Amino acid sequence: MNTLRRTTIPPLPLEMNVVEIAAPGGPEQLRPGKRPVPKRGEGEVLIRVAAAGVNRPDVMQRQGRYPPPPGASDLPGLEVAGEIVEIGAEISGLALGDKVTALLPGGGYAEYAVASAVLCLPVPDGLSMVEAAGIPETYFTVWTNLFERGGCKAGDTVLIHGGTSGIGTTAIQLAHAWGARVYATAGSTEKVKACERLGAVRGINYKTEDFVEVIKQETGGKGVNIVLDMVAGSYAERNIDSTALEGRIVVISLLGGSRAEINIGKILMKRLTLTGSTLRSRTVEQKAAVAAGVLQNVWPILRAGRARPVIHATFPLAQASEAHSLMESSNHIGKIVLTV
Ligand SMILES: NC(=O)c1ccc[n+]([C@@H]2O[C@H](COP(=O)([O-])OP(=O)(O)OC[C@H]3O[C@@H](n4cnc5c(N)ncnc54)[C@H](OP(=O)(O)O)[C@@H]3O)[C@@H](O)[C@H]2O)c1
C-alpha cells in the first residue's frame, strides 16, 4: 500500500558539503562550502551523490557566460549518479535506495542533489557510479541532436567535431554502434588515435589537415550525411562544404564563435538542413521525452557493452577547481568526474 511505503532513508543531515562559484572567473573561484540539504518538490527525488560529471557548460557557468535557468540551483553540476534517499509517494517506477543517474538543471557539485524523477535512469548493469555519472549530459545531448535532429541511421556517414570531448567520445561510439561510418576531428595525433579506437574510420587532426579535403577524399567527393558541430564560427562554411546532398548540420556549441559569413546558396543547391539546439533550456517535459528515447534506444547499447563512458580522470569534489583546469587545458580524452 502506498501509505506504508517508506519515502526517506533516515537519518539525513541538515547540511552538506558543496562546491560553489564564489564569483565569475577562473577555476580558483570554485570553493568548497556548506549548504542546507536541498528539499525535493513534487515529482522530484533527493539523491545522495556518489559522483558528478564535469561538463564544458560548467566551465562557462563558472566564467559567468552561462547562467543557470530560472529556478535551478546556482551550484554547478548537470549530472550525477547516486542513491535515491527521499522520494514522494506520487512517484512511480522508482524506489528508495535505487541507484540512478540523473540529468540536473544544476546543483550536481554537492553531496545531495534534487532531480526530477522523470530524468532519473537506472545505472546500467556493469557500469560504476563514476561511469554512470558521466552519462546524462553527453548521452542526452548526442541522442537528441545526432539522432533526433540529425536523423542518424545505419549506413550514414557522419563527421563529428571535437571527437575526444565528452560529447565527441559519446557521439563516435553511438554512431558507430548504429552502423554509421564515422569521421572525427581532434587536435593531436594521440587524440586522433583515440577517436579511431572508439570507432571512427578516420580521425582528422584539424591542426595539420584540412577536414574539408579529407572528407572529400574519403567520400569520393560526395561529403557526409551529417555533421555534429561544437565549433561553429569559421567551421560554418567548411561544414557546408563537407556535407552531401540532403545533408544535416547540427550545431551544439559555439567554441569557435557565434558569427560566421556563409554562402546560403550552397544550402539551397545541396538541399541542406542547418539546425542546432541546447538541452539545459528545455522544459522538464521536453527533457523527459529525450530521457525516454535514451532509455529505449541507448540503454540497450550500454547494457550490451557496445558503448561505454570514457573516463579520463576523477577528482574528489573539493578539488573541482583542478578538474576545471584540466578541462580548460583540453588535454583530456573523454569525461572528467568528481567523486563524492
Ligand atoms: N547543445 C547542448 O545541449 C550541449 C550540451 C552539452 C555540451 N554542449 C557543448 O558541447 C561542447 C563539448 O562539451 P564537453 O563537455 O564534451 O567538452 P570537453 O570535454 O571539454 O571538450 C571540448 C573539446 O573541444 C575541442 N575543441 C575544438 N575546438 C575548440 C575550441 N575552439 N575551443 C575549445 N575547445 C575546442 C577541444 O579538443 P581539441 O584538442 O580536439 O581541440 C576540447 O577538448 C561544449 O562546447 C559544450 O558547451 C552542448
The ligand as an ORCA input file, in Angstrom:
! r2SCAN-3c Opt
* xyz 0 1
  N      23.852     21.907    -27.008
  C      23.842     21.252    -25.871
  O      22.797     20.915    -25.338
  C      25.141     20.911    -25.217
  C      25.153     20.037    -24.101
  C      26.383     19.718    -23.537
  C      27.571     20.245    -24.061
  N      27.491     21.102    -25.109
  C      28.708     21.702    -25.674
  O      29.443     20.692    -26.305
  C      30.824     21.030    -26.238
  C      31.582     19.839    -25.695
  O      31.258     19.687    -24.328
  P      32.116     18.711    -23.436
  O      31.676     18.843    -22.044
  O      32.089     17.375    -24.089
  O      33.549     19.420    -23.639
  P      35.028     18.957    -23.422
  O      35.109     17.535    -22.989
  O      35.681     19.991    -22.594
  O      35.673     19.023    -24.886
  C      35.794     20.146    -25.676
  C      36.889     19.818    -26.723
  O      36.591     20.541    -27.892
  C      37.785     20.677    -28.629
  N      37.778     21.963    -29.285
  C      37.672     22.140    -30.617
  N      37.667     23.438    -30.926
  C      37.766     24.102    -29.770
  C      37.802     25.484    -29.430
  N      37.754     26.439    -30.371
  N      37.906     25.806    -28.123
  C      37.947     24.871    -27.157
  N      37.908     23.548    -27.430
  C      37.836     23.163    -28.719
  C      38.946     20.506    -27.637
  O      39.716     19.395    -28.061
  P      40.828     19.535    -29.227
  O      42.155     19.323    -28.594
  O      40.481     18.463    -30.184
  O      40.695     20.908    -29.805
  C      38.261     20.233    -26.299
  O      38.906     19.239    -25.574
  C      30.957     22.247    -25.343
  O      31.147     23.382    -26.137
  C      29.619     22.298    -24.639
  O      29.252     23.613    -24.296
  C      26.321     21.432    -25.707
*
